[in-house]
């Protein structure tokens, strides 16, 4: 059995925070606002995985008003979501994702993100795709007010 899910996340920029995407710290003068580390790529992947398994969304399991998750590294959340799916007999067959940002340019970090994600999911890196796209100045993301990410995940039975 194969199951597909989609995920999306966006966070505004905030002074005084590190910028984390795909579990990688990106050198940039500002980071993203959020209860956790605000890693939009990991959040989109988690939502896609949970959606594919018909389990709901990330906030259902890791609410943003729970102090346990304040400042948490989102790769820990990805690992927990992967464990939930494994307990139900699923694994990620493949994932395709895109980071949408006007600034900063993240293309030089995509390979590292891909390897991080594959390692956490305990699958081969060639089953993960991480891309980046610019909104070409359109909307809030285009005005460099934040970053968004989308992901599509295909689950298969283990």
C-alpha positions in Angstrom: 0.0 0.0 0.0 1.2 3.5 -0.9 0.0 6.7 0.7 0.7 10.3 -0.2 0.7 13.4 2.0 1.4 17.1 1.5 2.8 19.6 4.0 3.3 23.3 4.1 4.8 25.7 6.7 5.9 29.3 6.9 7.5 31.5 9.6 8.3 35.2 9.8 11.8 36.3 10.4 12.8 37.3 14.0 15.9 39.0 15.3 18.1 37.1 17.7 17.4 33.6 16.5 19.5 31.2 14.4 18.2 30.2 11.0 17.6 26.5 10.8 16.5 24.7 7.6 16.5 21.0 7.1 18.4 20.6 10.4 21.2 22.8 9.1 22.1 26.1 10.7 22.4 28.7 7.9 24.7 31.7 8.6 22.3 34.7 8.3 21.7 37.7 10.4 18.2 36.7 11.5 16.3 33.5 12.1 12.7 32.4 12.0 10.1 33.1 14.8 8.5 30.1 16.3 7.9 28.0 19.5 10.4 25.4 18.3 13.5 26.2 16.2 11.0 27.1 13.4 12.6 24.9 10.8 9.9 25.3 8.1 11.4 22.5 5.9 11.3 19.9 8.7 7.8 21.0 9.8 6.5 20.7 6.2 8.0 17.2 5.9 6.5 16.1 9.3 3.0 17.4 8.2 3.3 15.6 4.9 4.3 12.3 6.6 1.5 12.6 9.2 -1.0 13.5 6.5 0.0 10.5 4.4 -0.7 8.3 7.4 -4.0 10.1 8.0 -2.8 11.1 11.5 -3.4 14.9 11.3 -0.9 17.6 11.6 2.3 18.4 13.6 0.5 20.7 16.1 -1.8 17.9 17.2 1.2 15.9 18.5 3.6 18.8 19.4 1.4 21.8 20.4 3.0 25.3 20.3 1.7 26.0 23.8 3.5 23.0 25.4 6.7 24.1 27.2 8.2 20.6 26.5 8.6 21.7 22.8 9.8 25.3 23.4 13.0 25.8 21.4 13.2 22.1 20.4 15.3 21.0 17.5 12.8 20.1 14.8 14.9 17.1 13.7 13.8 15.5 17.0 10.2 16.0 16.0 11.0 14.5 12.6 12.6 11.5 14.3 9.5 11.1 16.5 7.1 11.3 13.6 9.2 8.7 11.7 9.0 6.4 14.8 5.2 6.9 14.9 4.9 5.8 11.2 7.3 2.9 11.7 5.1 1.7 14.6 2.2 1.6 12.1 4.3 -0.2 9.5 5.2 2.7 7.2 8.4 4.2 5.9 9.1 7.1 3.6 9.4 5.8 0.0 10.4 9.2 -1.1 10.0 12.9 -0.3 10.1 16.0 -2.5 10.3 19.4 -0.9 11.0 23.0 -1.7 12.1 25.9 0.4 10.6 29.2 -0.7 12.7 32.2 0.2 13.8 35.5 -1.3 16.7 35.7 1.2 19.0 34.1 2.1 20.2 32.0 -0.8 20.3 28.4 0.5 21.3 26.4 -2.6 24.8 25.6 -1.2 23.2 23.9 1.9 20.6 21.7 0.0 22.9 18.6 -0.2 23.6 18.8 3.6 19.8 19.1 4.3 19.1 16.1 2.1 21.7 14.0 3.9 20.4 15.1 7.3 16.8 14.2 6.5 17.7 10.9 5.0 19.8 10.0 8.0 17.0 10.9 10.4 14.5 8.9 8.4 16.9 6.0 8.1 16.6 5.8 4.3 18.9 6.4 1.3 19.6 10.0 0.4 18.4 9.4 -3.2 14.9 9.1 -1.8 14.9 12.7 -0.6 14.8 15.8 -2.8 15.3 19.3 -1.3 15.0 22.3 -3.7 14.9 26.0 -3.2 12.9 28.6 -5.1 12.5 32.4 -5.0 9.1 34.1 -5.1 10.7 36.7 -7.3 9.7 39.6 -5.0 6.0 38.6 -4.8 4.2 38.7 -1.4 5.4 38.6 2.1 8.1 35.9 1.3 9.2 38.0 -1.7 9.6 41.0 0.6 11.9 38.9 2.7 9.5 38.8 5.7 10.0 35.1 6.2 10.5 31.7 4.6 8.0 29.0 3.6 8.4 25.3 2.6 6.3 22.7 1.0 6.7 18.9 1.0 5.1 15.9 -0.6 5.8 12.4 0.9 5.0 9.0 -0.4 4.8 6.3 2.3 5.0 2.6 1.7 4.6 -0.5 3.9 7.8 -1.7 5.5 
